């Protein structure tokens, strides 16, 4: 029965991390940590960005929870670390690979959710400055982008039929 507790903790932590990503992005990255995040909005040459430092900011608590939890035999804490790590993997795949194409793995899709995610992020990057940004989350997409994507996918399908 403990496995259910650990699995639930991983899933709950994963979803909590979406809130943490939104909060951190809106109030820290677009606030006092803009120095690190700026090059993500105002692209500079090179593969790496100063913005990549946020990977470490989120990875360190995950690693500490897993390591210290294992050392203490506290698997709830390990589960929290795993939940943070799983969110980090999803974030990497969605943000760095799918949206920004830092790796050319997933380029074309007709998936409504993924298209909505890409559109919402494009709207976020429309503003290159620190202030007046919108859509700060990563995996939760405002419904208006989902509706737009659904219409776009339906149009593509109807064109293919003709």
C-alpha positions in Angstrom: 0.0 0.0 0.0 3.0 2.3 0.5 3.6 2.2 -3.2 0.3 4.0 -3.7 1.5 6.8 -1.4 4.8 7.1 -3.2 3.1 7.1 -6.6 0.6 9.7 -5.5 3.3 11.9 -4.1 5.2 11.7 -7.4 2.1 12.7 -9.3 1.1 15.5 -6.9 4.6 16.9 -6.9 4.6 16.8 -10.7 1.4 19.0 -10.8 2.7 21.2 -8.0 5.8 21.9 -10.1 3.6 23.4 -12.9 2.5 26.0 -10.3 6.1 26.5 -9.2 7.2 26.9 -12.8 4.5 29.5 -13.4 5.3 31.4 -10.2 9.1 31.3 -10.7 8.7 32.3 -14.4 6.4 35.2 -13.7 7.8 36.6 -10.5 11.5 35.6 -10.5 12.6 35.1 -14.1 10.6 38.2 -15.2 11.6 39.9 -11.9 14.9 40.0 -10.0 16.4 37.1 -12.1 15.8 38.8 -15.4 19.6 39.0 -16.0 19.6 35.2 -16.5 16.3 34.9 -18.4 16.7 37.9 -20.7 18.8 36.0 -23.3 15.9 33.5 -23.6 13.6 36.3 -24.9 16.3 38.3 -26.7 18.2 35.4 -28.4 22.0 35.6 -28.5 24.4 33.4 -30.5 25.4 30.0 -29.1 23.8 26.8 -28.0 23.7 27.6 -24.3 21.9 30.5 -22.7 22.3 32.1 -19.3 18.7 31.0 -18.8 19.9 27.4 -18.6 21.0 28.2 -15.0 17.3 27.6 -14.1 17.8 23.9 -14.9 20.2 23.8 -11.9 17.9 25.8 -9.7 15.2 23.1 -10.2 17.6 20.1 -10.4 19.3 20.7 -7.1 16.2 20.3 -4.9 15.3 17.1 -6.9 18.7 15.6 -6.4 18.8 16.5 -2.7 15.4 15.0 -2.1 16.3 11.8 -3.8 19.8 11.5 -2.3 18.9 12.6 1.3 15.6 10.7 1.2 17.4 7.5 0.2 20.1 8.0 2.9 17.4 8.5 5.5 15.1 5.7 4.2 12.4 8.4 3.7 10.7 7.4 0.4 8.1 10.1 0.6 11.0 12.6 0.2 12.5 10.5 -2.5 9.1 10.6 -4.3 9.1 14.4 -4.1 12.5 14.4 -5.7 11.3 12.0 -8.4 8.2 14.1 -9.1 10.4 17.2 -9.5 12.7 15.2 -11.9 9.8 13.9 -13.9 8.5 17.4 -14.3 11.9 18.5 -15.4 12.1 15.8 -18.0 8.6 16.9 -19.4 9.7 20.5 -19.3 12.9 19.8 -21.2 11.0 17.8 -23.8 8.2 20.3 -24.3 10.2 23.5 -23.9 13.7 22.9 -25.2 13.0 20.2 -27.7 9.4 20.6 -29.0 8.9 24.4 -28.7 12.4 25.9 -29.2 13.8 23.1 -31.3 17.2 23.1 -29.6 17.2 19.5 -30.6 15.4 18.6 -33.9 13.5 15.6 -32.5 9.8 16.5 -32.6 9.1 18.9 -35.4 5.7 18.2 -37.0 2.5 17.4 -35.2 -1.3 17.7 -35.6 -1.9 17.1 -31.9 -4.3 19.8 -30.7 -2.7 20.1 -27.2 0.8 20.4 -28.5 -0.1 23.0 -31.1 -1.9 25.0 -28.4 1.2 24.7 -26.2 3.4 26.0 -29.0 1.0 28.9 -29.7 0.8 29.9 -26.0 4.5 29.9 -25.7 4.9 31.9 -29.0 2.5 34.5 -27.5 4.7 34.6 -24.4 7.8 35.3 -26.5 6.0 38.0 -28.5 7.0 40.4 -25.7 10.8 40.5 -25.6 11.0 42.6 -22.5 10.8 42.0 -18.8 7.4 43.6 -18.3 3.9 42.9 -19.7 4.4 39.2 -20.4 1.6 36.7 -20.6 1.2 32.9 -20.4 3.9 32.0 -17.9 3.0 28.3 -17.3 4.4 25.4 -19.3 2.0 22.5 -19.5 -1.4 24.1 -18.7 -2.6 25.9 -21.7 -5.3 28.6 -21.7 -8.4 27.4 -23.4 -8.4 30.0 -26.1 -5.2 28.5 -27.6 -6.6 25.0 -27.3 -9.8 26.2 -29.2 -7.7 27.9 -31.9 -5.5 24.7 -32.4 -8.6 22.5 -32.6 -10.0 24.7 -35.4 -6.6 24.7 -37.2 -6.3 20.9 -37.0 -9.9 20.5 -38.3 -9.1 22.8 -41.2 -5.9 20.8 -42.1 -7.9 17.5 -42.0 -10.6 19.0 -44.3 -8.0 20.2 -46.8 -6.4 16.7 -46.9 -9.8 15.2 -47.7 -10.4 17.4 -50.7 
